[in-house]
Amino acid sequence: MDRLTNTARPYAWGSATAIPKLLGVEPTGEPQAELWMGAHPGAPSHIDRGDGLVALHHLIEADPEGELGPEAVRAFGPRLPFLLKILAAEAPLSLQVHPDLPQARAGFADEEERAVPIDAPHRTYKDAGHKPELLCALTPFDGLCGFRPMPEAAALLAGLAVDSLGPYVDTLRAGHAPDTLREVFTGILTASRETMAATVEQAAAAAERLGAADGPYRVPYRDDYAAYASIARHHPGDPGVIAAMLLNFVQLRPGEALYLGAGVPHAYLAGVGVEIMANSDNVLRCGLTPKHVDVPELLRIVRFEPSVPEVLRPEPVDGEEAYETPTAEFRLSRYAVADRARITGPVAPQILLCTEGRIELHAVATGRQLTLKQGQSVFVPADAVGIGSVGAGVEVRGSGVLFRATVSV
């Protein structure tokens, strides 16, 4: 059991205060968008086992089975298959989608064969992995997820009363998914940038007015309009503002979570949460970004299926509260520690993250003891926790909230 030294990523959309507040440190004045916990080479966590700080991925490379366990190595190879983050959004992230595993493998192989440099701005696939993810809210959290039912999308766009959106409204009212959603989404992303900029400006002004409307009669989609007006303030003239209006607006309460599988367009807008994902960099952007948008590949990956987002709530399982998903690369659960608990589980790697209070950890197999304050985390190697191992497990004492990230093997 090793304390992690983690790196904050200073993306422009991040909050300057949320992560420092969680860590109990003074803000630097710069945005701190994500705190990474794991073995991603882009910003790996570091561990000190007596010889100074060493990157976690180097420790895993030196002893994969000892750190990860034989089952995890057989299933995912000699690498930590998940990345855990604290995400603090003060401005909207890019509208994006992730490929499934066959699509990622094929796309990566194609760009490798065409010798597209891995760091090229127009490179789409950074690796051969998929990137399902789960976001659990620590504060009220706003986001976009999946396509709205088409009658809803038509009504919301019609409510803006912008003439240039009329053809999209008519198409949505008369058509059928998925072909109609594909047609409208394609039309928005491929329209003349100059023409679309004027449409976005008019739509943003209408959304600002409708989102702020107050009175005896509630404006339909008022909260949604307010969210889109905020997006437009951060991304004036971006066609992604209109594309975003086709998606469901979701508001999570603390403790609620959202699972995002392959092909589902989404964007995080505002709030602080714990995010876990498969350890991949494959992101196809749809808008709300100055970065490359590969429209043909995007249209191949996006699933044009209307849906109602499923908000996940933790389910009690063997003394913990688990967020169940279909993904094998990660499993997220939490402990609301009031006195003491005992963590066991598969012979697999785990990261424990304290988000509230003060918690004492005791690794029974090794005798190692550590205390975590909020924002601090530890890595638990596979051989320190395991069902069926005599004396294995981590005893937990104190008061607070502890998240556990591991794999499903």
C-alpha positions in Angstrom: 0.0 0.0 0.0 1.7 3.2 -1.3 0.8 6.8 -1.0 0.4 8.4 -4.4 1.9 11.7 -5.5 -0.4 13.0 -8.2 -0.3 15.6 -11.0 -2.9 18.3 -11.7 -3.6 19.1 -15.3 -4.0 22.8 -16.1 -6.5 22.8 -18.9 -8.2 26.1 -19.6 -11.7 24.9 -18.7 -10.7 23.9 -15.2 -11.5 25.6 -11.9 -8.8 27.6 -10.2 -10.1 26.8 -6.7 -12.0 23.4 -6.6 -9.0 21.0 -6.6 -6.8 23.2 -4.3 -9.8 23.4 -1.8 -10.2 19.6 -1.9 -6.4 19.1 -1.3 -6.3 21.8 1.4 -3.7 23.9 -0.4 -3.6 27.5 -1.6 -4.7 28.1 -5.2 -2.0 29.1 -7.7 -4.3 31.3 -9.7 -4.1 29.0 -12.7 -6.9 26.5 -13.6 -6.5 23.0 -12.3 -8.9 20.9 -14.3 -8.0 17.3 -13.5 -6.0 15.4 -10.8 -4.7 12.1 -12.3 -4.3 9.0 -10.3 -2.8 6.0 -12.1 -0.1 4.9 -14.5 -0.9 6.9 -17.7 2.5 7.9 -19.0 1.2 11.4 -19.8 1.0 12.3 -16.1 1.7 9.2 -14.0 1.3 9.0 -10.2 4.6 8.5 -8.3 5.4 6.3 -5.3 8.3 6.2 -2.9 9.2 2.8 -1.6 12.4 4.0 0.0 14.5 4.9 -3.1 12.8 8.2 -4.0 9.8 8.9 -6.2 9.2 6.4 -9.0 6.5 6.6 -11.7 3.8 4.0 -11.1 4.0 2.7 -14.7 7.7 2.0 -14.3 7.0 -0.1 -11.1 4.3 -2.0 -13.0 6.7 -2.6 -15.9 9.2 -4.1 -13.5 6.8 -6.5 -11.9 3.4 -6.7 -13.7 2.0 -9.8 -11.9 3.1 -8.6 -8.5 1.5 -5.2 -9.0 -1.5 -6.1 -11.1 -2.2 -9.8 -10.3 -2.1 -12.6 -12.9 -5.8 -12.3 -13.8 -5.5 -8.6 -14.7 -2.4 -9.2 -16.7 -4.1 -12.0 -18.7 -7.1 -9.9 -19.3 -5.6 -6.5 -20.0 -1.8 -7.0 -20.5 1.0 -5.6 -18.3 -0.5 -2.2 -17.7 -3.0 -0.6 -15.3 -6.2 -0.7 -17.4 -7.9 2.3 -15.8 -7.2 5.9 -15.0 -8.9 7.6 -12.0 -9.3 11.4 -11.9 -10.8 14.2 -9.9 -12.4 16.5 -12.5 -13.2 20.2 -11.8 -15.0 21.9 -14.7 -15.6 25.6 -14.6 -16.3 25.9 -18.3 -17.7 23.4 -20.9 -15.4 20.7 -22.2 -15.4 19.7 -25.9 -18.4 17.9 -27.3 -17.0 14.4 -27.9 -17.4 10.7 -28.5 -15.3 7.6 -28.0 -14.9 4.5 -30.3 -15.6 0.9 -29.3 -12.7 -1.5 -29.1 -12.8 -2.9 -32.7 -13.1 0.7 -34.1 -10.2 1.9 -32.0 -8.0 -1.0 -33.1 -8.9 -0.5 -36.8 -8.5 3.3 -36.6 -5.1 3.1 -34.9 -3.8 0.5 -37.3 -4.9 2.6 -40.3 -3.2 5.7 -39.0 -0.1 3.7 -38.2 0.0 2.3 -41.7 -0.4 5.7 -43.2 2.4 6.9 -40.9 0.4 9.8 -39.3 2.7 11.1 -36.5 1.2 10.2 -33.1 1.5 13.9 -32.0 0.0 15.3 -35.3 -2.9 17.7 -34.7 -5.0 15.8 -37.2 -4.2 12.4 -35.7 -7.5 10.8 -34.4 -6.4 7.5 -32.7 -3.6 7.8 -30.1 -3.7 4.1 -29.2 -5.7 0.9 -29.9 -7.9 1.1 -26.9 -11.5 2.1 -26.2 -12.4 4.7 -23.6 -15.7 4.0 -21.7 -15.9 6.3 -18.7 -17.9 6.9 -15.5 -18.4 10.3 -13.8 -19.6 10.4 -10.2 -20.6 13.9 -8.9 -19.0 15.3 -5.8 -20.9 18.6 -6.2 -24.0 19.4 -8.4 -22.7 18.5 -11.9 -24.1 19.5 -15.3 -23.5 17.7 -18.5 -24.8 16.6 -21.9 -25.3 12.9 -22.8 -26.8 11.2 -25.8 -29.3 12.4 -28.3 -32.7 13.7 -27.2 -35.8 12.0 -28.5 -36.4 13.8 -31.8 -39.8 15.4 -30.9 -38.0 17.0 -27.9 -35.1 18.2 -30.0 -37.5 19.7 -32.6 -39.5 21.5 -29.8 -36.4 22.9 -28.2 -34.9 24.2 -31.4 -38.4 25.6 -32.5 -38.7 27.4 -29.2 -35.6 29.6 -30.1 -37.6 31.0 -33.0 -34.5 31.3 -35.3 -35.5 31.1 -38.9 -32.3 29.4 -40.1 -33.0 26.5 -37.7 -36.4 25.9 -39.3 -35.2 23.3 -41.8 -33.6 21.3 -39.0 -36.9 21.5 -37.0 -38.9 20.3 -40.0 -36.5 17.4 -40.7 -36.6 16.3 -37.0 -40.4 16.4 -37.0 -40.9 14.5 -40.2 -38.1 11.9 -40.0 -37.1 8.8 -38.2 -34.0 7.8 -36.2 -31.2 7.1 -36.8 -31.1 8.4 -40.4 -32.7 11.8 -39.5 -30.4 12.4 -36.6 -27.4 11.6 -38.8 -28.7 14.0 -41.5 -29.3 16.9 -39.0 -26.0 16.3 -37.1 -24.1 16.2 -40.4 -25.8 19.3 -41.7 -24.8 21.3 -38.6 -21.1 20.2 -38.6 -20.6 20.6 -42.4 -22.5 23.9 -42.9 -20.7 27.1 -43.9 -18.8 28.4 -40.8 -19.9 31.9 -41.6 -23.5 31.0 -42.0 -23.6 28.9 -38.9 -21.9 31.7 -36.9 -24.9 33.9 -37.5 -27.3 31.1 -36.5 -25.3 30.4 -33.4 -25.4 34.1 -32.4 -29.2 34.3 -32.8 -29.7 31.0 -31.0 -27.5 32.1 -28.2 -29.3 35.3 -27.7 -32.7 33.5 -27.6 -31.3 30.9 -25.2 -30.0 33.6 -23.0 -33.4 35.2 -22.8 -35.4 32.0 -22.4 -33.0 30.6 -19.8 -33.4 33.7 -17.7 -37.2 33.9 -18.1 -39.2 34.1 -14.9 -42.8 34.5 -14.1 -46.1 32.7 -13.4 -45.6 30.3 -16.3 -42.5 28.2 -16.6 -40.7 28.3 -19.9 -40.3 24.8 -21.4 -36.6 23.7 -21.3 -35.6 26.8 -19.3 -32.8 25.1 -17.5 -31.6 23.6 -20.8 -31.6 27.0 -22.5 -29.6 28.5 -19.7 -27.0 25.7 -20.1 -26.8 26.3 -23.9 -26.5 30.0 -23.4 -23.5 29.4 -21.1 -21.9 27.1 -23.7 -22.4 29.8 -26.3 -20.7 32.4 -24.1 -17.6 30.2 -23.9 -17.7 29.2 -27.6 -19.2 32.0 -29.7 -20.0 31.1 -33.2 -19.1 27.4 -32.8 -21.4 25.0 -34.7 -21.0 22.7 -31.8 -23.4 25.0 -29.8 -26.3 23.9 -32.1 -25.1 20.3 -32.2 -25.2 20.3 -28.4 -28.8 21.3 -28.5 -29.6 17.8 -29.9 -28.3 16.2 -26.7 -29.9 15.6 -23.4 -29.1 18.1 -20.6 -28.3 16.2 -17.4 -28.0 17.5 -13.8 -26.4 15.1 -11.3 -26.7 15.5 -7.6 -23.7 14.5 -5.3 -23.4 10.7 -5.3 -25.1 10.2 -8.7 -23.1 9.0 -11.7 -23.3 8.9 -15.4 -21.8 6.0 -17.5 -20.7 6.9 -21.1 -20.2 4.0 -23.4 -18.9 3.9 -27.0 -20.5 6.1 -29.6 -22.5 8.3 -27.2 -21.9 12.0 -27.8 -21.4 13.9 -24.5 -19.8 16.9 -22.8 -19.2 17.9 -19.2 -20.3 21.4 -18.5 -19.7 22.4 -14.8 -19.0 20.8 -11.5 -16.6 18.6 -9.5 -16.6 14.8 -9.8 -14.6 11.6 -9.6 -14.1 10.2 -13.0 -12.8 6.7 -14.0 -12.1 5.5 -17.5 -10.3 2.9 -19.5 -6.7 3.9 -19.9 -6.9 5.3 -23.5 -6.5 8.7 -25.2 -9.0 8.1 -28.0 -11.3 11.1 -28.3 -13.2 12.2 -31.4 -14.4 15.8 -31.0 -17.7 17.0 -32.4 -17.4 20.7 -31.5 -16.9 23.3 -28.7 -13.1 23.1 -29.4 -10.4 24.7 -31.6 -8.9 21.2 -32.1 -9.3 19.0 -35.1 -12.8 17.6 -35.9 -12.7 14.6 -38.2 -16.3 14.7 -39.5 -16.2 11.6 -41.7 -14.7 9.4 -38.9 -17.0 11.0 -36.4 -20.1 10.1 -38.4 -18.8 6.5 -38.5 -18.4 6.3 -34.7 -21.4 8.2 -33.4 -24.5 6.1 -32.5 -27.5 8.1 -33.8 -29.9 6.6 -31.3 -32.2 8.8 -29.1 -32.0 7.9 -25.5 -32.9 9.0 -22.0 -29.7 9.1 -19.9 -29.6 6.6 -17.1 -28.4 8.3 -13.9 -26.6 5.7 -11.7 -27.0 5.5 -8.0 -24.7 3.3 -5.9 -25.9 -0.2 -5.0 -25.0 -1.9 -1.7 -22.7 -4.8 -2.4 -20.7 -6.6 0.4 -20.4 -3.5 2.6 -19.6 -1.0 -0.1 -21.7 1.0 -2.6 -20.9 0.1 -6.2 -21.6 1.8 -9.5 -22.2 -1.1 -11.8 -21.2 -0.8 -15.5 -20.6 -3.3 -18.3 -16.9 -2.4 -18.5 -14.2 -4.8 -17.4 -11.3 -2.4 -17.3 -12.7 -0.5 -14.3 -15.1 -0.8 -11.3 -15.8 2.2 -9.1 -17.3 1.9 -5.6 -17.3 4.0 -2.4 -17.4 3.5 1.4 -19.2 6.0 3.6 -17.0 5.3 6.6 -18.5 6.1 10.0 -16.3 3.9 12.2 -14.6 1.0 10.5 -14.8 -1.2 7.5 -12.8 -3.9 5.8 -11.9 -3.8 2.1 -11.3 -7.1 0.2 -11.8 -8.0 -3.4 -10.2 -9.6 -6.4 -6.5 -10.1 -6.6 -6.1 -7.0 -8.7 -4.8 -3.4 -8.4 -6.7 -0.8 -6.5 -6.6 2.9 -5.9 -8.2 4.3 -2.8 -9.2 8.0 -2.8 -10.5 10.0 0.2 -12.9 12.7 -0.8 -14.1 13.7 2.6 -13.0 13.5 6.2 -9.9 11.6 7.6 -9.4 7.9 7.2 -6.8 5.5 8.6 -5.8 2.5 6.4 -4.2 -0.7 7.7 -2.9 -3.3 5.1 -3.3 -6.5 7.1 -0.9 -8.6 4.9 2.0 -6.1 5.2 1.2 -4.2 8.4 1.6 -0.9 6.5 -0.5 1.9 7.9 -1.4 5.2 6.3 -3.7 8.1 7.0 -5.6 9.8 4.2 -7.0 13.3 4.3 -9.5 14.5 1.6 -7.9 14.6 -1.8 -5.2 12.0 -0.9 -4.9 8.5 -2.4 -3.0 5.3 -2.2 -2.2 2.4 -4.6 -2.8 -1.1 -3.3 -0.9 -3.8 -5.2 -2.8 -7.0 -6.2 -1.1 -9.1 -3.6 -2.2 -6.9 -0.7 -6.0 -7.5 -1.1 -7.7 -10.7 -2.1 -10.6 -12.9 -1.3 -9.3 -16.2 -0.1 -5.9 -14.9 1.0 -5.3 -15.5 4.7 -5.0 -12.1 6.5 -5.5 -10.2 3.3 -7.4 -7.0 3.1 -7.3 -3.3 4.2 -8.9 -2.3 7.4 -10.4 1.2 7.3 -11.1 3.4 10.3 -12.3 6.9 10.8 -15.0 9.1 9.3 -15.3 10.2 5.7 -15.9 9.0 2.2 -13.5 6.6 0.4 -13.7 5.8 -3.3 -12.2 2.5 -4.6 -11.1 2.0 -8.2 -10.2 -1.5 -9.4 -11.0 -3.9 -12.3 -13.6 -6.5 -12.9 -11.9 -9.8 -13.4 
